[in-house]
Amino acid sequence: MAKKSRIGDIDSIIQNTELSIQNSSQAKKKPEQEELTLVSFELPIGLKKEMNVYCAMNDITIKDFITKAIKLSLEKEK
């Protein structure tokens, strides 16, 4: 009986992992994804710390938090 190559096993695992990543990223993509732009601005240190704590406690990214805050503010203006 021939020995099975450990490298072959590793290659197989890598290929399966790559396929899983591709499939999950394709499933997550929205059909009509909006183009993004980079925004950079300064915040008071205390406000940034407060935002970081809030986001961590509510399991939300800072990007999602700021996006939601902007959308809510713009909706109020209508």
N, C-alpha and C positions, 0 to 999 in steps of 0.2 A: 504494500500500500504506500503510495507516494505521500510525502509530507506536505501538508498544506502551508503555503507561504503566509507568514505573518504580514508581510507587506501587502499581499493581495487582499487580506482581510481588512487592513487599514484603508487601502484604496477603496474598497467596497463601502466601508463606513463613511468615508469622506464623500463619495458620490451620493450615497443615500441622504446624507446631511445636506449637501448642496441642493438636491432635488426638493427636500422638505422646506428649505429656506425659500427657494424659488416659488414653490407652490403656496406657502403661507404669505409671501409678499405679494403675489398676484391676487390672492384672495382678499387681502387688505386694501388693495387699490380701489379707489372710487372710480366709477366710469368717467366722470367728468371732474377731474382733479384740477383745482384752480392753480395757476402759476403763482409761485411765492416770490417775495422780495425780502431782502435783509433790512431790518430797521435797528438803528443803534441810537440810544439816548441815555442821558444821565439821570439817576434817581438819588434822592437822599439815602444815606447808608441805613438809617433806621427803617425807612419804608421798605427798602430791599430786604432787610433781615426779616421784617414782619411778613412780607410776601413769601419769602422762602419757607418760613415756619408754617404759614397757612397752607401752602402748596404741599409740603411734606405731610402735614396732618390730614389733608384731604385727598392724598394720593392723586395729585393733578400736576401736570408739568407747568412750568412757568410760562411756556409758550401758549399752552391752552388757556391758562388763567388770564393772560394779557389779551389774547384774542377774544375771549368771552367778555371781558370787561369793556373792550372797545366796542364790540357788537351791541352790548346792552346800552352803553352810553349813546351810541348813534341811533338806536331804536327810540330812546327817550326823546331825542330831538325831533323826531318826525311828528 
